[in-house]
């Protein structure tokens, strides 16, 4: 967001911050949609996350937000859909700036995590359909999959990076991206099934190491983050690697380590598999 796109939104957010209305659903909806509508779009697909790693913790609240945003768009004569998607574990395996760029590159080469690939294809397909490029949603899904498999989606992403002044070679040569100087492994204390990976705790630990901001004037360390080695439902042995922490400073590593260890729950029985896409609104 810049001063040229929805400039009033920044001022309104500052007011929300000091009036305890950051969590106001109508104000969240207006903040998001003002920026989208300012771009001059005709159609829009929204991904509304819900769960311990999302702003919306309850599905009923996520649904309310989705319905409100779809309603705003339609009142502006835009074609809008919202997917409510599960964020009770991280999407994909990577958490952190450069680490996620690497995972995006692998996904666009059709070598990415199953959950990230599936959701990306579904969002792309619904956008293709809403944009009236494909006559049916099934046709749009096939078109999106074809673009992934033939590599044209990957090539287009490189063009986008170039247009924004970036270096597309970084997608092929990861050494061009910021790299962490330290790494430590988090091991499972016992055998069993992974029943929970608290995405919120993983995100907070990454922020502690510098991947995000706690204050507005904090700098971002693009190299740091977490790489998961397991997903919910997987059977593991005692001593199995659950994830790896990547860092450039020792300052907050112990605290992040403790937080990440607590994010993984191991049980004796396999957890019931949760749907990735919970609802479609619009």
C-alpha positions in Angstrom: 0.0 0.0 0.0 1.2 3.5 -0.8 0.0 7.0 -0.4 -1.5 6.8 -3.9 -3.7 3.8 -3.1 -6.6 4.4 -0.6 -4.6 7.0 1.3 -7.4 7.4 3.9 -7.1 3.8 4.9 -3.7 4.3 6.7 -5.2 7.1 8.8 -8.3 5.1 9.6 -6.1 2.2 10.7 -4.2 4.5 13.0 -7.5 5.6 14.6 -8.6 1.9 14.9 -5.3 1.2 16.7 -6.1 3.8 19.5 -9.8 3.2 19.7 -9.7 -0.6 20.2 -11.4 -1.2 16.9 -8.7 -3.1 15.1 -10.9 -6.3 15.3 -14.0 -4.5 14.0 -15.3 -6.7 11.1 -16.9 -3.8 9.2 -13.7 -1.7 9.5 -11.6 -4.7 8.4 -13.9 -5.3 5.4 -13.8 -1.6 4.4 -10.0 -1.5 4.8 -9.4 -4.5 2.6 -12.0 -3.7 -0.1 -11.0 0.0 -0.4 -7.6 -1.0 -1.6 -8.9 -3.7 -4.0 -11.5 -1.4 -5.5 -9.0 1.4 -5.9 -7.1 -0.8 -8.3 -9.9 -0.7 -10.9 -10.7 -4.4 -11.0 -13.7 -6.1 -12.5 -13.5 -9.4 -10.6 -11.9 -10.5 -7.3 -11.2 -13.7 -5.4 -10.5 -13.4 -1.7 -8.8 -16.0 0.5 -10.1 -15.5 4.1 -8.0 -17.5 6.5 -9.4 -18.9 9.7 -7.7 -20.7 12.6 -4.9 -20.3 15.2 -2.6 -18.8 12.5 -5.1 -16.3 11.2 -6.6 -13.0 12.3 -10.0 -14.7 12.4 -9.9 -17.5 14.9 -13.5 -18.7 14.5 -15.2 -19.8 11.3 -18.3 -17.8 12.1 -16.3 -14.6 12.2 -14.4 -15.5 9.0 -17.8 -16.1 7.3 -19.1 -12.7 8.5 -16.0 -11.0 7.1 -16.2 -12.9 3.8 -19.9 -12.1 3.4 -19.3 -8.4 4.1 -16.5 -8.1 1.6 -18.4 -10.0 -1.1 -21.4 -7.7 -0.4 -19.3 -4.5 -0.7 -17.8 -5.7 -4.0 -21.2 -6.6 -5.5 -22.7 -3.2 -4.5 -19.8 -1.7 -6.6 -20.9 -4.0 -9.5 -17.8 -6.3 -9.1 -17.8 -10.0 -9.4 -16.5 -11.3 -6.1 -16.0 -14.6 -4.4 -14.3 -15.5 -1.1 -12.9 -18.8 0.0 -12.7 -19.5 3.7 -9.5 -21.6 4.2 -8.0 -23.4 7.2 -5.0 -21.9 8.9 -4.7 -24.2 11.9 -1.3 -25.3 10.5 1.1 -23.4 8.2 0.3 -23.6 4.5 3.1 -25.4 2.7 6.3 -26.0 4.7 8.1 -22.6 4.6 7.5 -19.7 7.0 9.7 -16.6 6.3 10.4 -14.2 3.5 13.2 -15.8 1.4 12.2 -19.3 2.5 8.7 -18.7 1.1 10.1 -17.3 -2.2 12.0 -20.6 -2.6 8.8 -22.6 -1.9 6.9 -20.4 -4.4 9.5 -21.1 -7.0 9.3 -24.9 -6.4 5.5 -24.7 -6.5 5.4 -22.9 -9.8 7.7 -25.6 -11.2 5.1 -28.1 -10.1 7.3 -29.4 -7.3 5.7 -27.7 -4.4 3.7 -28.9 -1.3 0.4 -30.5 -2.1 -1.7 -28.1 0.1 -0.1 -25.0 -1.3 -0.4 -26.2 -4.9 -4.0 -27.2 -4.4 -5.1 -23.9 -2.9 -3.2 -21.9 -5.5 -4.8 -23.8 -8.3 -8.3 -23.4 -6.9 -7.8 -19.6 -6.3 -6.4 -19.2 -9.8 -9.3 -21.3 -11.3 -11.9 -19.2 -9.6 -10.3 -16.0 -10.8 -10.1 -17.3 -14.4 -13.8 -18.2 -14.2 -14.9 -14.9 -12.6 -12.9 -13.1 -15.3 -14.9 -14.9 -17.9 -11.8 -16.5 -19.5 -13.2 -20.0 -19.1 -17.0 -20.8 -19.5 -17.1 -23.2 -16.4 -15.2 -23.6 -13.2 -14.0 -27.1 -14.3 -12.7 -25.6 -17.5 -10.9 -22.9 -15.5 -9.4 -25.6 -13.2 -8.0 -27.4 -16.2 -6.6 -24.2 -17.6 -4.9 -23.4 -14.4 -3.4 -26.9 -14.1 -2.2 -26.7 -17.7 -0.4 -23.4 -17.0 1.3 -24.9 -14.0 2.4 -28.1 -15.8 3.7 -26.4 -19.0 5.7 -23.8 -17.0 3.9 -20.8 -18.4 2.8 -19.7 -14.9 6.4 -19.8 -13.8 7.5 -17.7 -16.7 4.8 -15.2 -16.2 5.8 -14.8 -12.5 9.3 -14.0 -13.6 7.9 -11.3 -15.9 6.0 -9.8 -13.0 9.2 -9.8 -10.9 11.1 -8.0 -13.7 8.3 -5.5 -14.2 8.6 -4.6 -10.5 12.4 -4.1 -10.6 13.4 -7.5 -9.1 15.8 -10.1 -10.3 14.0 -13.2 -11.6 17.2 -15.2 -11.5 16.7 -15.5 -7.8 13.9 -18.0 -8.5 16.5 -20.4 -10.0 19.6 -19.4 -8.0 18.6 -19.4 -4.4 22.1 -18.2 -3.4 21.0 -14.8 -4.7 18.4 -14.6 -1.9 19.2 -13.6 1.6 20.6 -16.7 3.4 20.6 -17.5 7.2 23.9 -18.0 9.0 22.5 -20.4 11.6 20.2 -23.4 11.7 18.9 -25.6 14.5 16.7 -28.7 14.4 13.6 -29.2 16.6 13.2 -32.9 17.4 10.1 -34.8 18.5 10.3 -35.9 22.1 8.3 -39.0 21.5 6.8 -41.2 18.8 3.2 -40.8 17.7 1.1 -38.7 15.3 1.4 -35.0 14.7 -2.1 -33.8 15.9 -1.5 -30.0 15.8 1.0 -27.5 14.5 0.0 -24.1 15.9 0.6 -21.8 12.9 0.3 -18.7 15.2 3.2 -19.8 17.4 5.3 -20.7 14.3 4.6 -17.2 12.9 5.4 -15.5 16.2 8.6 -17.4 16.6 9.6 -16.3 13.0 8.8 -12.7 13.9 11.0 -13.0 17.0 13.9 -14.0 14.8 13.2 -11.0 12.5 10.9 -12.3 9.8 8.2 -9.8 10.7 7.7 -6.6 12.6 6.6 -6.2 16.3 6.8 -2.4 15.9 6.3 -0.2 12.9 9.9 0.8 12.8 11.4 -2.7 13.1 13.5 -3.9 10.1 12.8 -7.2 8.3 15.4 -10.0 8.1 14.4 -11.7 4.9 16.7 -14.7 5.5 15.2 -16.1 8.7 12.2 -18.3 9.4 11.1 -21.9 9.9 10.9 -24.9 7.5 8.5 -27.6 8.6 9.5 -31.3 8.1 6.1 -32.8 9.0 2.4 -32.0 8.6 -0.6 -32.7 10.8 -1.6 -36.4 10.6 1.9 -37.8 9.9 3.4 -40.6 11.9 6.7 -39.8 13.5 9.4 -41.5 15.7 11.0 -40.2 18.8 13.9 -38.0 17.7 12.3 -37.2 14.3 13.0 -33.7 13.0 9.8 -31.6 13.3 11.2 -28.5 11.7 14.3 -26.4 11.3 14.9 -22.8 12.5 16.9 -20.5 10.3 18.4 -17.4 11.9 21.1 -14.7 11.5 21.3 -13.6 15.2 21.4 -15.6 18.4 19.5 -12.9 20.3 16.0 -14.5 20.3 16.7 -18.0 19.1 16.2 -19.7 22.5 12.8 -18.0 23.0 11.8 -18.9 19.4 13.0 -22.4 19.9 10.8 -22.8 23.0 7.8 -21.3 21.2 8.2 -23.6 18.2 8.6 -26.7 20.4 5.3 -25.8 22.0 3.6 -25.4 18.6 3.8 -29.2 17.9 1.4 -31.6 19.6 2.1 -35.3 19.3 -0.7 -37.8 20.1 -1.1 -41.6 20.2 -3.9 -41.5 17.6 -4.0 -40.0 14.2 -5.9 -36.7 14.1 -9.0 -36.3 11.8 -8.0 -34.6 8.6 -9.3 -31.1 8.3 -10.5 -29.7 5.0 -8.3 -27.0 3.5 -11.2 -25.1 1.8 -13.9 -24.8 4.4 -16.5 -22.7 2.6 -17.1 -20.6 -0.6 -19.0 -17.4 -0.2 -20.5 -15.7 -3.3 
